[in-house]
Amino acid sequence: MTIDKHALALTSIIGTSLDVLGALYLAYDLLGGEHGPLRTLTRAVTYGTLFGTGYGLALGPVFGLASGVAHGITLAWEYSRASRNEPRPGFWLDTVMSAIRGCGFGLGASYLFGARFGITFGALSTAGQAVAYRLGIRPTLDYRPATRPRLSRVLLLAAANRTIGYTATGYVSSLAAHEREHAMAVGLKAGLAIGVVTAIAGSFTPFIEWTADHVPERRMGVFGVGLILAGFTLQSVQYWVALLDVTVR
């Protein structure tokens, strides 16, 4: 039996990250309680995991990791503002959010199809999202927390818009990378994957938002303990590998 050294290192890094997150949840009161940053952190972890898993299943783990981190950061910030009834951000903040998600898509696409494809895909994604924000199409457009998942007409239209937009983006990016013979197939794959994940993950948003603002403090601590135990387990893998004489390559 052999195990890849990069996979082993990634497992340890994830374990360490979970330990840090768990410690933050255990320190809930010290970090400001209900009005502290942990509600936003909860959103970031949840959205990052949800979108990262969806994109990872459709387009591979590297694409899922890059886009999941980008979505977790941006959606947590945007939904936290919406939950506090803060005014909509201006052009530059909208553009920054678009650029972060565009970078996530670009990094993942670069790994799959090469740097030229990824740079084009990320740039077009950023521009497209920035324009959509100016037109009023944003993640918080239909912000209504609920006690269960909900699939609204607005969400379906947004998913259809992303499907069409990213199909065209994938097609143009393939042409830029001189992959004309695969352009349509790549475009359809990217567009359908992003559109379907948007619809499925987006349907859980109302429930996630309700949960983020109603999780009891005691459950925060329990969740923190769970994260620490999971992190400890993942970090111990490297030692079990050595103890069991598993080959690392």
N, C-alpha and C positions, 0 to 999 in steps of 0.2 A: 504494500500500500504506500502510495506517495501523496504528498500534498504540496501545492504550489506555495512558494515562500511569500509571494505577493498576497495571496489569499489569507495566509496566516497573519501577515502584518496588518492587513485590513481588518481582520477579525479582532485583533488586539486593540486597534485604534477605535473601532466601534465600541468595544467593551469599555475602554477608558472614557469615551464620550458619554456613555450611558451612566457611568459612575458619577461624572460631573453633573449631569442632569438630575440624577437622583438626589445628590447632595443639595442642589438648589431647591428641589421640591420639599425636602426635609427642613430647609431653612425658610419656609414660606413666610412665617411671621417676621423674621429678621429682614426680609426683602420687601416689606411694605404691606403684606397681607393682601386683602382684596384689591387694594389700589396699587399694588406693586407690579413688577414686570412678569410675574409667573403666568398670569392669564394669557398674556401675549405669547410667552414661551410655549404654553400648552397648545395654542393655535399653531405655532410654527412647527412643533413636533408632529402634530396631528396631520396638518396639511402636507407637510413634507413627506411623511410616511405614505399618506393616501395617494398623492400624485406620483411620488417616486415609485411606489409599487405598481401603479397602473402603467406608467410609461416604461418601467423596467420589464414588465411582462410582455408589453407590445414591441418594444424596440431594444431590449437588452439592458443588463444591469448598470452599465456605465452611463447610458443615456438616462436611465431612471434615477441614478444617484445625482447627476448634475442638475437635471431639471427638478428633481424633488427638493433639493436644497434651495434652489432659486425660488420655487413656488412657496416653500415653507416660509422663507424670509419675507417675501413681498405680500403674500396673502395674510399672514399674521399681522403685519403692520396696517394693511388697509382695513381689515375687518375689525381690528382693535379700535381704530379711529371711528369706524361706523358705529360700533357698539357704544361709544361715548358721545354719539351725535355731533362729532366735530365736523366742521365744514369741509367740503371737497378740496383736496390739495390742488395746487396750481400746475401750470404746464411743466415746470422743471421737475417737480416731484413725480408727476405722472410719467415723464420721460425716463427718470431714473428707475422707477419700478419696471417699466417696459424693457429697459436695457438690462436689468438684472435677470429677468426671465429670458430675454433674448440671448444673454451670455450662457445661461444654463442649456438652452436648446443648441446653441452654437458649439459648445464644448462636447455635448453628447453626439451631435451630428458629425463633428470632426473625427471623433473616435471611430464612428461607423463608416463614414464615406470619404474621409480625407479633409485636410485643412481648408482647401479652397471651397469645398462644399460647405463646411461648417461655418466659415467666416461669412459667406453669402447668406446662408440660412439664418444665422444669428442677426445679421444686419437687417435683413428683410423682416424678420420677426419683430425686432425692436421698432422699426419704422411702422409696421402694420399695427402693432399694439398702441403706439403713441397716437396714431391717427384715430384708432377706435376710441381711445380715451377722450379725445377732442369731440367726438361725435356722441359722447355720453355712454358708450358701451364699456362698462367696467365691471369688475367682480362684484362690487357692492350695489349694482344697479337694482337688484331685486332683494335687498337685504331685509329678511324677515325671519328671525330665529323661530324655530318650532321644535316640538317635542318628538318629532319623527322625521325621517327623510322626506323630501318633497321634490317632485319634478315639475317645474312650472313651464309655461309657454315661453317665457323670457329665456330660461335656461336652454330650452331646445333650440330656439333661434340663435342663441350665442354659440351653441355647439355646432350648429349647421354653418354658421359664419366662419368658425375656426376650421371646420373641415374643408370648406372651399378655399379659404385663405392659405392654409398650410399645404394643401394639395398644389396650389399654384407656386407657393414658396419652394416646396421640394422639387417641383419641375424646373423652375428657373435656376435653382442651386445646382441641379444635375447638369444643366446646360453650361453653367459657369465652370463646372468641374470637368467639362468635356466628356460627359457620360450620356450622350444623347440617346443611345439605344436603351438605356434603363430609366430615362427621365420620367416617363409617365408612370411606370411601376413604382419608382421611389416616391414620386409625388403623391400617388394614391395611398401608399402605405403610411407615409407621414401624416397626411391629412386625415385619414380614417382613424389612425391611432390617437392622434391628439383630439379629434372631435369626439370619439367615443369615450375617452378618459375624461374629457371635460364634462360630458353629460352624466356619466356615472358618479364621478367624484363630486361634481357640483350638486347633485341631488342630496348628498349628505351634508352639504354646507349648513342648511338651516338647523339641523340637529347638532352639528359640531358647535355652532355659535351659541345655541341654547345651553349646551353642556358646559362650554368654556366659562360662562357667566354664572352657572348654578352649581358647579362642583363644590361639595362641602369641604371645608378646610381639612377635616380628618382624612378624607379620601386623597387629598393632595399628598399627605404624609405616607399613606399606604402605597400610592403610586410611586413615590420616591424610593421607598424600600424595594419595591418590585424592580425598578430600574437599576438600583445598585446590585441586587442579586443577579439580574441578567448580565450586567456589565462584568461582575466578578466571574460568572460562568464563562463568558466569552474570553476574558483575559486568561483564564486558566487553560484554555485550549493549547497554547504554546507549550505549557509545562507537561500536559498529558502527551503531547506529540513527542517530547524528549523522553519522557518516562517509558512510553511504549515503543520507543525506537522506530517511529514512523519516519520514512525517508522524506526529506524536504528538498525540493529542487527549484 
